[in-house]
């Protein structure tokens, strides 16, 4: 499990951006520790890397949301 700080370092993404992606539903809600700290899984890390890569390629957030939807549909 990753804290939000460790996730930010691993993905080169700012903490407020991670919170924003979670708020708008690009990332699923984080699990919480007993101290109410956000905890992220390896799957969350991979999804955030996917989002960051798509942003680097110039995709807008609504398009990324659709890509995530297609990606999940292909895994099912």
C-alpha positions as CSV (number, residue, x, y, z in Angstrom):
1,X,0.0,0.0,0.0
2,X,1.1,3.5,-0.8
3,X,0.5,6.7,1.1
4,X,-0.5,9.6,-1.0
5,X,3.0,11.1,-0.7
6,X,4.6,7.8,-1.9
7,X,2.1,7.6,-4.7
8,X,3.0,11.2,-5.7
9,X,6.7,10.4,-5.8
10,X,6.2,7.1,-7.7
11,X,4.1,8.8,-10.4
12,X,5.7,12.3,-10.4
13,X,2.2,13.6,-9.7
14,X,1.3,16.4,-7.2
15,X,-0.7,15.5,-4.2
16,X,-3.5,18.0,-5.0
17,X,-3.8,16.5,-8.5
18,X,-4.2,13.0,-7.0
19,X,-6.9,14.2,-4.7
20,X,-8.6,16.0,-7.7
21,X,-8.5,12.8,-9.8
22,X,-10.1,10.9,-6.9
23,X,-12.7,13.6,-6.4
24,X,-13.8,13.6,-10.1
25,X,-13.7,9.8,-10.3
26,X,-10.7,9.1,-12.4
27,X,-9.2,7.3,-9.5
28,X,-11.4,5.1,-7.2
29,X,-11.8,6.4,-3.6
30,X,-8.7,5.4,-1.6
31,X,-8.9,3.0,1.3
32,X,-8.3,4.6,4.6
33,X,-6.0,3.6,7.5
34,X,-7.1,3.6,11.1
35,X,-5.7,7.2,11.3
36,X,-7.9,8.1,8.2
37,X,-4.8,8.4,6.0
38,X,-5.4,7.6,2.3
39,X,-3.9,4.3,1.2
40,X,-3.4,3.3,-2.4
41,X,-2.9,-0.1,-4.0
42,X,-0.6,-1.2,-6.8
43,X,-3.7,-1.1,-9.1
44,X,-4.2,2.6,-8.1
45,X,-0.6,3.3,-8.9
46,X,-0.9,1.7,-12.4
47,X,-4.1,3.6,-13.1
48,X,-2.5,6.9,-12.1
49,X,0.5,6.1,-14.3
50,X,-2.0,5.5,-17.2
51,X,-3.7,8.8,-16.5
52,X,-0.4,10.7,-16.4
53,X,0.7,9.1,-19.6
54,X,-2.6,10.0,-21.4
55,X,-2.3,13.6,-20.1
56,X,1.3,13.7,-21.5
57,X,-0.1,12.6,-24.9
58,X,-2.6,15.4,-24.8
59,X,-5.8,13.7,-23.9
60,X,-8.4,15.7,-22.1
61,X,-9.9,14.4,-18.8
62,X,-13.2,13.4,-20.4
63,X,-11.3,11.4,-23.0
64,X,-9.2,9.7,-20.3
65,X,-12.4,8.8,-18.4
66,X,-13.6,7.1,-21.6
67,X,-10.3,5.3,-22.1
68,X,-10.4,4.0,-18.5
69,X,-13.9,2.8,-19.1
70,X,-12.7,0.9,-22.3
71,X,-9.7,-0.4,-20.4
72,X,-11.8,-1.9,-17.7
73,X,-14.3,-3.4,-20.2
74,X,-11.4,-5.2,-21.9
75,X,-10.2,-6.7,-18.6
76,X,-13.6,-8.1,-17.9
